[in-house]
Amino acid sequence: DAGVIQSPRHEVTEMGQEVTLRCKPISGHDYLFWYRQTMMRGLELLIYFNNNVPIDDSGMPEDRFSAKMPNASFSTLKIQPSEPRDSAVYFCASSASGMSGNTIYFGEGSWLTVV
Amino acid sequence: AQSVTQPDIHITVSEGASLELRCNYSYGATPYLFWYVQSPGQGLQLLLKYFSGDTLVQGIKGFEAEFKRSQSSFNLRKPSVHWSDAAEYFCAVGPTGGFKTIFGAGTRLFVKA
């Protein structure tokens, strides 16, 4: 079975540019999560969706960040404008309610560098 | 407040030696508990999980973990470490009926020859 698929795997962009990260969750999973990982802060939950609806976005750092889930098989995390402090690994993950009790499956991550 | 503590930022063990990574949690009810492993440049992979029943759970790659309610701990163990086990290990707790899983800060494992 295909796991969580993220793109791009690596991105280098200039400060001020818009960055869009994409995610395809595991088919049949109804929860989708966006995490950010940095050396300083570790793994942070940015936002999560249930059945395509954002449930908790309290971890989104500021208005420059936005996330959407237009359908059950696709989500985006957008940063506009990007800043050097946004450099991090961004993970998308998914989970299925009622199965495997909250087990979260992670993608390989999108490694973002803002210069 | 719900929390997960991994007291050791990093640990170094010799190849072939036994390993124990510590994890303590704070949660008001019976939690779901997880251990994930992250190899360099990779995402997090589930090693094992505990929901209920036998407090000693077996996972992949020869790892096991024991849930001790009285100590609020869920320590990860492996009897003989291989060089390929060098990675970062994350303990996590998930509330029953909810989906805001909380991750610890991670423990980086170094394996020396």
Boltz contact constraints between the chains, C-beta under 6 A:
constraints:
  - contact:
      token1: [A, 31]
      token2: [B, 99]
      max_distance: 6.0
  - contact:
      token1: [A, 42]
      token2: [B, 105]
      max_distance: 6.0
  - contact:
      token1: [A, 43]
      token2: [B, 103]
      max_distance: 6.0
  - contact:
      token1: [A, 101]
      token2: [B, 32]
      max_distance: 6.0
  - contact:
      token1: [A, 101]
      token2: [B, 51]
      max_distance: 6.0
  - contact:
      token1: [A, 102]
      token2: [B, 32]
      max_distance: 6.0
  - contact:
      token1: [A, 102]
      token2: [B, 94]
      max_distance: 6.0
  - contact:
      token1: [A, 103]
      token2: [B, 49]
      max_distance: 6.0
  - contact:
      token1: [A, 104]
      token2: [B, 101]
      max_distance: 6.0
  - contact:
      token1: [A, 106]
      token2: [B, 43]
      max_distance: 6.0
  - contact:
      token1: [A, 106]
      token2: [B, 44]
      max_distance: 6.0
  - contact:
      token1: [A, 107]
      token2: [B, 43]
      max_distance: 6.0
  - contact:
      token1: [A, 108]
      token2: [B, 43]
      max_distance: 6.0
  - contact:
      token1: [A, 109]
      token2: [B, 43]
      max_distance: 6.0
